Amino acid sequence: MRQLSLADWQARSEQLRPQGRAFIQGQYCDAVKGDRFATLNPANGLPLAEVASCDEQDAQLAVGHARTAFRRGDWSTLAPAARKKVMLKLADLVELHAEELALLETLDMGKPIGDSLNVDMPAAINCLRWNAEAIDKVYGEVAPTGLDNLGLITREPLGVVAAIVPWNFPLMMACWKIAPALAAGNAVILKPSEKSPLSAIRLAALAKEAGIPDGIFQVLPGFGHTVGKALALHPDVDALAFTGSTRVGKLLTQYAGESNMKRTFMECGGKSANIVFADAGDLDKVAREAAQAIFFNQGEVCIAGSRLLVENSIREELVERIIAHAQSWQPGNPLDPASAMGAIVDATQLDGIRSHVARGIEQGARLRLGGEAVLTDGGGCYFPPTVFDEIDNRLALAREEIFGPVLAVIGFDSAEEAIAIANDSPYGLAAAVWTQNLDKALNTARRLESGQVYVNNYAGGDMTVPFGGVKQSGNGRDKSLHSLAEYSQTKTTWIELGTNA
Ligand code: NAD
């Protein structure tokens, strides 16, 4: 297949007319009140599309349709093998339209087109296929009772699931929720981020084409405090699957308690420690991966390796090497297949990054690279790789999630000290350990308070392993059979058996 050039992508983007309406009961429609908002391209600040701004009334409507569709049973009680067939068709359709979806993603949130096409789309497609393939291989149980009873443990879908997702990997994050939720037989309402709604809206039409019944998959674009809150408070939503900030995750947990005690699966923020011991081995490989861990996706990654903990004897050398690798992460036009870094999602996010950096400098942090917005002439939001060295873990730069390409380097002298610093955080999403000593690697990994630990790599893993956090990084798990299990509940059927037949 021919590789598309910058000119090709630009030509395609000029022809693109993104759909911006909500998708309710199998049809695109305006919000009930007719409100809309403009979604902007962060690479140049220009409007991309007018998007339906849904609110409580749309949530009411969609939840009603979802409940009816769930009870109708043409999805929820369909044989798993039949649901699988439809989900596989959806995966095929996403694959067929991958270039269009990748383009929507890049225009809407600023990530490089190469990443949209080669990272986000394959991950979304794989997630749909994996859950489709899994669903007809999950068995119920028979309890170990005496001969006069039979205890059946079956799994049933939860009912109506609302999935509220962020903007950093819009379609991929959506698929991490909707693939297992749909596969398990639920009716799903997807609320994409107001900063990146376009790929989710497009996905709705593909789901219908694949054969997902009306009302089983609906998409409500709009703001968090309007339609998001309405879904979270709705008494007829059975579960909330959320990925986003810890601040909003706490609110959603509250809304669930205030309303119907719906289940909540929270995937929230992080401030992950990437720990490099002096015996890490190939320091250039470590530097390359440490740079990628914080600069990939403009640093807008929940598991970004934003705290680099380095044994002091190699700190200077490693930081020099990371600064050298940062040269290959300079921001550029997201539509250019050669760009490794694109635009920051919007001006608000850019301002947030700037103020974190300014505060760090004010507090005396040592800036080694970057630190100021770049390419500002064209109206775009760009921030370069930024490195602070000799950071104290008590500084805001080491404690707060910045969600931008800003690295805080912290020195240590012993494994004990490294583990204490790594665990001294409200978050617990990811951590990495670099050492050639297996005992040190495993002992450190065991003691880290983190949902996942990478040894001699950063951000490894595939659909076979769960992804999620501990502490204030959340309590949900995406990916793997552990995630599929979250979207169903057990039912016990206890049968009394006659003994004289
Ligand atoms: P955010 O919390 O601002 O928004 C996430 C979603 O919640 C959006 O759809 C938003 O509209 C909605 N929302 C906001 N306020 C709401 C409210 N009051 N009620 C209901 N819904 C509401 O997060 P963001 O800025 O979109 O994404 C960045 C955050 O997501 C970071 O903290 C990042 O670490 C986190 N994240 C976590 C994971 C993970 O798997 N743990 C993955 C990706 C991103």
Boltz pocket constraint, residues with backbone or C-beta under 6 A from the ligand:
constraints:
  - pocket:
      binder: B
      contacts: [[A, 164], [A, 165], [A, 166], [A, 167], [A, 168], [A, 173], [A, 191], [A, 192], [A, 193], [A, 194], [A, 222], [A, 223], [A, 224], [A, 225], [A, 227], [A, 228], [A, 229], [A, 230], [A, 232], [A, 243], [A, 244], [A, 245], [A, 246], [A, 247], [A, 248], [A, 249], [A, 251], [A, 252], [A, 267], [A, 268], [A, 269], [A, 270], [A, 301], [A, 302], [A, 303], [A, 401], [A, 403], [A, 429], [A, 467], [A, 468], [A, 469], [A, 473], [A, 474]]
      max_distance: 6.0
